[in-house]
Amino acid sequence: MFKVKVKDDHDNQPEFTCNDNETILDAARSQGIVIQYACKGGGCGMCKIQIKTGDFERGKSSKAVLPDSERELNYTLACKTYPKSDLEVRIQPS
């Protein structure tokens, strides 16, 4: 189980836990952390987050919503991302 610290635009830094076989989105939602989402299938891009520190595994997602230029900056979709260490993430403002 890994700790995920959320950095947001309001200087809040809530934390939640996430298993390595659980997506960041599912873990956040189950613990009351709001990450906007729509499809949960990697196609809409609403749950885009940026991994600031830590290791993660990114599942398949549309390059239309997550182009290579963003992937290089550690942007990912919370619905398709699994932690491989403790993480610090930035969520998109609601």
C-alpha positions as CSV (number, residue, x, y, z in Angstrom):
1,M,0.0,0.0,0.0
2,F,1.3,3.4,-1.0
3,K,0.7,7.0,0.3
4,V,-0.5,9.5,-2.3
5,K,-0.2,13.2,-1.3
6,V,-2.3,15.6,-3.3
7,K,-1.0,19.0,-4.1
8,D,-3.7,21.4,-5.4
9,D,-4.1,25.0,-6.2
10,H,-5.6,25.8,-2.8
11,D,-2.5,24.7,-0.8
12,N,-4.4,21.8,0.6
13,Q,-2.3,18.6,0.8
14,P,-4.7,15.7,1.6
15,E,-3.3,12.2,1.6
16,F,-4.8,8.9,0.8
17,T,-3.6,5.3,0.4
18,C,-3.6,3.3,-2.8
19,N,-2.9,-0.4,-3.4
20,D,-0.6,-1.2,-6.3
21,N,-3.5,-3.0,-8.1
22,E,-5.9,-0.1,-7.6
23,T,-6.1,3.0,-9.8
24,I,-5.3,6.4,-8.3
25,L,-8.9,7.5,-9.3
26,D,-10.6,4.6,-7.5
27,A,-8.5,4.9,-4.4
28,A,-9.1,8.7,-4.2
29,R,-12.8,8.4,-4.7
30,S,-13.2,5.7,-2.1
31,Q,-11.4,8.0,0.5
32,G,-13.3,11.2,-0.3
33,I,-10.7,12.9,-2.5
34,V,-12.3,14.6,-5.5
35,I,-10.8,14.0,-8.9
36,Q,-13.1,15.0,-11.8
37,Y,-13.8,12.1,-14.2
38,A,-16.3,11.0,-16.8
39,C,-15.5,7.8,-18.7
40,K,-13.0,5.9,-16.5
41,G,-11.7,4.3,-19.8
42,G,-8.8,6.6,-20.7
43,G,-10.6,8.4,-23.5
44,C,-12.0,11.7,-22.1
45,G,-9.0,13.2,-20.2
46,M,-11.1,14.7,-17.4
47,C,-9.1,12.9,-14.7
48,K,-5.7,14.1,-15.9
49,I,-3.2,14.6,-13.1
50,Q,0.6,15.2,-12.9
51,I,2.9,12.9,-10.9
52,K,5.4,15.2,-9.2
53,T,7.3,12.5,-7.4
54,G,7.3,8.8,-7.2
55,D,7.0,5.8,-9.5
56,F,3.9,4.7,-11.3
57,E,2.6,2.5,-14.1
58,R,0.5,4.1,-16.8
59,G,-2.1,2.0,-18.5
60,K,-3.4,2.6,-22.0
61,S,-5.0,5.9,-22.8
62,S,-5.9,8.0,-25.8
63,K,-3.0,10.1,-27.2
64,A,-5.6,12.7,-28.2
65,V,-6.2,13.5,-24.5
66,L,-2.7,12.6,-23.3
67,P,-0.1,13.4,-26.0
68,D,3.5,12.4,-25.7
69,S,4.5,15.9,-24.8
70,E,2.4,15.7,-21.6
71,R,3.5,12.1,-20.9
72,E,7.1,13.3,-20.9
73,L,6.1,15.8,-18.1
74,N,4.6,13.0,-16.0
75,Y,1.0,13.8,-16.8
76,T,-1.3,10.8,-16.7
77,L,-4.9,9.8,-16.3
78,A,-5.9,8.9,-12.8
79,C,-8.3,6.2,-14.1
80,K,-5.4,4.3,-15.8
81,T,-2.5,4.9,-13.4
82,Y,-1.3,2.6,-10.7
83,P,1.3,3.6,-8.0
84,K,4.6,1.7,-7.7
85,S,5.8,3.9,-4.8
86,D,4.6,6.7,-2.6
87,L,3.5,9.6,-4.8
88,E,3.0,13.3,-4.8
89,V,0.4,14.3,-7.4
90,R,-1.1,17.6,-8.7
91,I,-4.8,17.4,-9.6
92,Q,-6.5,19.6,-12.2
93,P,-8.6,22.4,-10.6
94,S,-12.3,21.5,-10.5
